[in-house]
Amino acid sequence: MFQFLLPIRTEDFGLVFAVILILSLPIQIESLVFNLQSGRTKCISEDLHSHAVTHAHYRINADTPHSYKISARVSDPNGETLHEAQSVESGEFAFTATQAGEHIVCFWSPQFDPSASMIPIEFEWKAGVATNHHTSISILKRDKIQFMELELKKLEESVQSIHEDIKHLREREEEMQMLNQTTNSRMAMMSLLSLFICLGVAGLQLWHLKTFFERKKIL
């Protein structure tokens, strides 16, 4: 029996090391189906490493007879919102964790219906090399655009609020100027009236003194 040994070239060591490194990376795949009760909130947490790329998608089970809607929010360990969707049947999110710790995704029904049955939700959360990087990049770009749109809307609202404040201050300034002008006009009229009254009283006193002296034959 002959055995042939294939020698490993030196340039192949890098490829072998890369394959071993990829296989040794942590792969996290969380796929589950759960029921969401109307009026209740269901939260799921995932402990992610810093700079870990994660991708997840969720949807209401297609076999559900009713047309339910759900809302979702993803937050980082500091409570900052990374993804938010309102009244949807399905959705997905992807992000790169900026810090290590528990990242939480919460689902709830936007409309409370006591007679409604459980809402079955299919949820799959991937992290590590199991993540589809092309899909994640596209979602990251989309989420980044949505985040920028949200920030621009906040800036627009702030600018409008500042503009309204400046407009209100200008109106108040005009009112104060009109009040000052009215007050100055009234003060000028009161000053003239006081001057005329003083002159009139002084004239009456002179006339009275003159009459008194003439009657007493002093003058």
PyMOL commands that set and color helices and strands:
alter all, ss='L'
color gray80, all
select helices_A, chain A and resi 12-24+133-215
alter helices_A, ss='H'
color red, helices_A
select strands_A, chain A and resi 27-36+41-48+53-60+70-75+81-88+90-96+101-108+119-128
alter strands_A, ss='S'
color yellow, strands_A
deselect
rebuild
show_as cartoon
